[in-house]
Amino acid sequence: MRSILVVDDDNAMREMMVSMLESAGIRARAAASAAEALEVLREREFDIVLSDIRMPGRDGIELLGEIRELRPQTPVVLMTAFGSIDSAVAAMRAGAFDYIPKPFKRDEVMVILERAFEHRELETENRRLRAAVDQTGAFGDLIGRSAAMREIFALIRRIADNRSSVLITGESGTGKELVARTIHFSGARAAQPFVPVNCTAIPEGLLESELFGHVRGAFTGAVASKHGLFEKAEGGTLFLDEIGDMGLGLQGKILRVLQDREIRPVGGTSSMRVDVRIVAATNKDLRAEMDAGRFRRDLYYRLNVIPIHIPPLRERTDDIPALADFFLRKHGRGARRVLSRAASEHLLHQRWEGNARELENLIERALALTDAEEIGPDDLPLPHGEEAAEAASLTAPGALVRAAVQRRLSLHQLEELYIAEILKLVRGNKVQAARILGINRRTLYRRGERAAAQDRSLDDAPPRRAAARE
């Protein structure tokens, strides 16, 4: 239950205030002087102190100063006589949360007290989050103990309730989407949708319809109207990942949304208002893209209201132990697995071109390939040179799918390609591959036998067209 300490030397005023607060479901206690109030505050804490300014002995301003030393997180609201502007100004300068002029109306008092309660709850939550970060090195789903990550955590706390656009930059695998999710779920929009869209995973011709929706008959195949992702994100956050790859035409339409807060479905004739916060991310240097004419300067400045840059993992090696421990718990399937000291040192001296995603890949591979409780450096085969570049590219989000789309592979072909990549990852160990794929080992063996049989049949088949010509 919320609590308030009421301080006033006027008996009638104290009783009236306590009665009013208790009728609102607030636990209230009264003190007749500043000295009595300080005694009470030394014994227990209150959410708010509501005190008169004019009292014999120590007045409300003096009491405020002592409360700020004794209970610095407790907001103090001071009551002052009508027309006493000087007292009100002095109270605010001394650090009062707000002041209430007498005589006052109940509703006016409750509005001010509600704001003070919200302020206190926010401060309490921020202290809890800071303590959690200090203890675990985690903030939401973000992991990090380095100074750079702590600065990002602090920035997220400051901007979470803001509606301004955010531009997140950083290399592939640094966790840009995790930052976007943490911004959303740490703020006032947390109960509303978080809608991510990868601007490279959807063909340019379809992306506009995906974002803005379309009306029936807008184009061939539009047999019914469709809501776009902006509408689905109403009241929440739309995360535009890899926005540096978006075409110039569509960039102009995103700019218009940021300016007007309105969207128009493809083929539509009227616009509709939207309340959506845009968080964008890219691993490209957008300034270089602007100089090359591939990214609009006006859109860049609209997006870059709040910039967040995530340094690569090789520049924040303090985060590696915490990340490795998190990935061990994430992929350990409930078993307690640890890194040896030598293995931890081994990780600290790598380049990590694929960043945290590459580290996670490596930890998952080590867990799959060894049953030992303690993982040593020999269990952490790190790729080098061209292999490292290939591994980093394979860990890029949607890389395999985009490659399949470009090659127009069928679902069956994509499945076979994925299985082949997993087998390559575990160096042909079908037991480990089946575990990662989540299928029965015998199923994997049967697939291999069928593929081999098909290859033999193709090799043995006569060249029918050539034979016909002969």
FENTAMO-V474529 format. One record per backbone hydrogen bond with DSSP energy under -0.5 kcal/mol. NH is the residue of the N-H (numbers start at 1). CO is the residue of the C=O. E is the energy in kcal/mol with one decimal. If there is no record, write none. Layout:
# FENTAMO-V474529
nh: <NH | NH>
co: <CO | CO>
e: <E | E>
This chain:
# FENTAMO-V474529
nh: <4 | 5 | 6 | 6 | 7 | 8 | 8 | 11 | 14 | 15 | 16 | 17 | 18 | 19 | 20 | 21 | 22 | 23 | 24 | 24 | 25 | 26 | 27 | 28 | 29 | 31 | 37 | 38 | 39 | 40 | 41 | 42 | 43 | 43 | 44 | 47 | 48 | 49 | 50 | 51 | 51 | 52 | 53 | 55 | 60 | 63 | 64 | 65 | 66 | 67 | 68 | 69 | 70 | 71 | 74 | 75 | 75 | 77 | 78 | 79 | 80 | 82 | 84 | 85 | 88 | 89 | 90 | 91 | 92 | 93 | 94 | 95 | 96 | 97 | 98 | 100 | 102 | 109 | 110 | 111 | 112 | 113 | 114 | 115 | 116 | 117 | 118 | 119 | 120 | 121 | 122 | 123 | 124 | 125 | 126 | 127 | 128 | 129 | 130 | 131 | 132 | 133 | 134 | 135 | 136 | 137 | 137 | 138 | 139 | 142 | 144 | 150 | 151 | 152 | 153 | 154 | 155 | 156 | 157 | 158 | 159 | 160 | 162 | 166 | 167 | 168 | 168 | 169 | 169 | 170 | 174 | 179 | 180 | 181 | 182 | 183 | 184 | 185 | 186 | 187 | 190 | 192 | 195 | 195 | 196 | 197 | 199 | 199 | 201 | 202 | 206 | 207 | 208 | 210 | 211 | 212 | 213 | 214 | 215 | 217 | 218 | 222 | 223 | 226 | 229 | 230 | 232 | 233 | 234 | 235 | 236 | 237 | 238 | 239 | 239 | 240 | 240 | 241 | 241 | 243 | 243 | 245 | 246 | 251 | 252 | 253 | 254 | 255 | 256 | 257 | 258 | 259 | 260 | 261 | 263 | 266 | 268 | 272 | 274 | 276 | 277 | 279 | 279 | 280 | 281 | 282 | 286 | 289 | 290 | 291 | 292 | 293 | 294 | 295 | 300 | 301 | 302 | 303 | 304 | 305 | 306 | 306 | 307 | 308 | 310 | 310 | 311 | 315 | 316 | 319 | 320 | 321 | 323 | 324 | 325 | 326 | 327 | 328 | 329 | 330 | 331 | 332 | 335 | 337 | 338 | 340 | 344 | 345 | 346 | 347 | 348 | 349 | 349 | 350 | 355 | 356 | 357 | 357 | 358 | 358 | 359 | 360 | 361 | 362 | 363 | 364 | 365 | 366 | 367 | 368 | 369 | 370 | 375 | 375 | 376 | 379 | 380 | 382 | 387 | 389 | 390 | 391 | 392 | 393 | 394 | 395 | 396 | 399 | 402 | 403 | 404 | 405 | 406 | 407 | 408 | 409 | 414 | 415 | 416 | 417 | 418 | 419 | 420 | 421 | 422 | 423 | 424 | 425 | 426 | 427 | 428 | 429 | 430 | 433 | 434 | 435 | 436 | 437 | 438 | 439 | 444 | 445 | 446 | 447 | 448 | 449 | 450 | 451 | 452 | 453 | 454 | 455 | 456 | 457 | 458 | 459 | 460 | 461 | 464 | 467 | 468 | 469 | 470>
co: <27 | 48 | 4 | 29 | 50 | 6 | 31 | 9 | 10 | 11 | 12 | 13 | 14 | 15 | 16 | 17 | 18 | 19 | 20 | 21 | 22 | 21 | 2 | 26 | 4 | 6 | 33 | 34 | 35 | 36 | 37 | 38 | 39 | 40 | 40 | 3 | 3 | 75 | 5 | 49 | 77 | 7 | 79 | 53 | 53 | 59 | 60 | 61 | 62 | 63 | 64 | 65 | 66 | 67 | 71 | 47 | 73 | 49 | 98 | 51 | 100 | 102 | 81 | 83 | 84 | 85 | 86 | 87 | 88 | 89 | 90 | 92 | 91 | 76 | 76 | 78 | 80 | 105 | 106 | 107 | 108 | 109 | 110 | 111 | 112 | 113 | 114 | 115 | 116 | 117 | 118 | 119 | 120 | 121 | 122 | 123 | 124 | 125 | 126 | 127 | 128 | 129 | 130 | 131 | 132 | 132 | 133 | 132 | 142 | 139 | 137 | 146 | 147 | 148 | 149 | 150 | 151 | 152 | 153 | 154 | 155 | 156 | 159 | 278 | 306 | 166 | 280 | 167 | 308 | 282 | 171 | 175 | 176 | 177 | 178 | 179 | 180 | 181 | 182 | 184 | 187 | 189 | 193 | 237 | 194 | 239 | 197 | 241 | 198 | 198 | 203 | 203 | 204 | 206 | 207 | 208 | 209 | 226 | 266 | 222 | 215 | 219 | 221 | 214 | 210 | 211 | 228 | 229 | 231 | 275 | 233 | 193 | 277 | 195 | 237 | 238 | 279 | 197 | 239 | 240 | 281 | 242 | 243 | 247 | 248 | 249 | 250 | 251 | 252 | 253 | 254 | 255 | 256 | 257 | 272 | 213 | 265 | 263 | 261 | 274 | 236 | 238 | 277 | 166 | 240 | 168 | 284 | 285 | 286 | 287 | 288 | 290 | 289 | 289 | 296 | 297 | 298 | 299 | 300 | 303 | 165 | 303 | 305 | 167 | 169 | 308 | 309 | 312 | 313 | 316 | 317 | 317 | 319 | 320 | 321 | 322 | 323 | 324 | 325 | 326 | 327 | 328 | 332 | 335 | 373 | 375 | 340 | 341 | 342 | 343 | 344 | 345 | 346 | 347 | 352 | 173 | 173 | 354 | 354 | 355 | 355 | 356 | 357 | 358 | 359 | 360 | 361 | 362 | 363 | 364 | 365 | 366 | 338 | 373 | 374 | 376 | 377 | 380 | 384 | 385 | 386 | 387 | 388 | 389 | 390 | 391 | 393 | 396 | 398 | 399 | 400 | 401 | 402 | 403 | 405 | 404 | 410 | 411 | 412 | 413 | 414 | 415 | 416 | 417 | 418 | 419 | 420 | 421 | 422 | 424 | 423 | 426 | 428 | 429 | 430 | 431 | 432 | 433 | 434 | 434 | 440 | 441 | 442 | 443 | 444 | 445 | 446 | 447 | 448 | 449 | 450 | 451 | 452 | 453 | 454 | 455 | 456 | 457 | 462 | 463 | 464 | 465 | 466>
e: <-2.3 | -2.3 | -0.6 | -3.3 | -2.8 | -0.5 | -2.1 | -0.7 | -2.5 | -2.6 | -2.3 | -2.5 | -2.7 | -2.4 | -2.3 | -2.5 | -2.6 | -1.9 | -0.7 | -0.9 | -1.6 | -2.2 | -2.7 | -0.5 | -1.9 | -2.4 | -2.1 | -2.2 | -1.7 | -2.2 | -2.4 | -1.7 | -0.9 | -0.8 | -1.9 | -0.8 | -1.2 | -2.1 | -3.0 | -0.6 | -2.3 | -2.4 | -2.2 | -0.9 | -3.1 | -2.4 | -2.4 | -1.8 | -1.8 | -2.5 | -2.2 | -0.8 | -2.5 | -3.5 | -1.9 | -0.8 | -0.6 | -2.8 | -2.0 | -2.9 | -2.3 | -0.8 | -2.1 | -1.8 | -1.6 | -2.7 | -2.4 | -2.3 | -2.1 | -2.3 | -1.8 | -1.0 | -2.5 | -2.5 | -0.9 | -2.8 | -3.1 | -2.1 | -2.5 | -1.9 | -1.8 | -2.6 | -2.3 | -1.8 | -1.9 | -2.5 | -2.4 | -2.3 | -2.4 | -2.8 | -2.3 | -2.4 | -2.4 | -2.4 | -2.5 | -2.3 | -2.2 | -2.6 | -2.6 | -2.4 | -2.3 | -2.5 | -2.5 | -2.1 | -2.9 | -0.5 | -2.2 | -0.6 | -2.6 | -2.1 | -4.0 | -2.2 | -2.0 | -1.6 | -2.7 | -2.4 | -2.2 | -2.6 | -2.1 | -1.6 | -2.0 | -1.6 | -1.6 | -1.7 | -1.9 | -0.5 | -3.1 | -0.5 | -2.6 | -1.2 | -1.5 | -1.9 | -2.2 | -2.8 | -2.3 | -2.3 | -2.1 | -3.0 | -0.9 | -1.2 | -1.6 | -2.1 | -0.5 | -2.8 | -0.6 | -2.5 | -0.7 | -2.5 | -1.0 | -0.7 | -1.6 | -1.7 | -0.8 | -2.2 | -2.5 | -2.9 | -2.1 | -1.8 | -2.2 | -3.2 | -1.9 | -2.5 | -2.0 | -2.9 | -2.7 | -2.4 | -1.8 | -1.6 | -1.4 | -3.0 | -3.1 | -2.3 | -2.7 | -2.7 | -0.6 | -0.7 | -2.3 | -2.3 | -1.0 | -0.6 | -2.3 | -1.8 | -1.7 | -2.0 | -1.7 | -1.0 | -2.1 | -2.3 | -1.7 | -1.6 | -2.1 | -1.9 | -3.0 | -2.7 | -2.4 | -2.8 | -2.5 | -2.4 | -2.3 | -0.7 | -2.5 | -2.3 | -0.6 | -3.0 | -2.3 | -1.8 | -1.1 | -2.1 | -2.4 | -2.2 | -1.7 | -1.4 | -2.8 | -0.9 | -2.0 | -2.2 | -1.4 | -2.4 | -2.6 | -0.6 | -1.2 | -0.7 | -0.5 | -2.6 | -2.9 | -0.5 | -0.7 | -1.8 | -1.5 | -2.1 | -1.3 | -0.5 | -2.6 | -3.0 | -2.4 | -2.1 | -2.6 | -2.2 | -2.0 | -2.5 | -2.5 | -0.9 | -2.0 | -1.0 | -2.4 | -2.8 | -2.4 | -2.3 | -2.2 | -2.0 | -1.7 | -0.8 | -0.7 | -1.3 | -1.4 | -0.7 | -1.1 | -0.8 | -1.0 | -0.5 | -2.0 | -2.6 | -2.2 | -2.3 | -2.5 | -2.7 | -2.1 | -2.4 | -2.3 | -1.7 | -1.8 | -1.2 | -3.4 | -0.5 | -0.5 | -1.4 | -1.5 | -0.6 | -1.5 | -1.8 | -2.5 | -2.7 | -2.6 | -2.1 | -2.2 | -1.4 | -1.0 | -1.9 | -3.3 | -2.3 | -2.1 | -2.5 | -2.5 | -1.8 | -1.1 | -2.5 | -2.5 | -2.4 | -2.3 | -2.4 | -2.4 | -2.4 | -2.3 | -2.1 | -2.3 | -2.6 | -2.1 | -2.3 | -2.1 | -1.1 | -3.4 | -1.3 | -1.0 | -2.4 | -2.5 | -1.6 | -2.1 | -2.7 | -1.3 | -1.8 | -1.7 | -2.3 | -2.8 | -2.3 | -2.1 | -2.4 | -2.7 | -2.6 | -2.2 | -2.5 | -2.5 | -2.2 | -2.3 | -2.5 | -2.2 | -2.0 | -2.4 | -1.4 | -1.5 | -2.4 | -2.2 | -1.9 | -1.8>
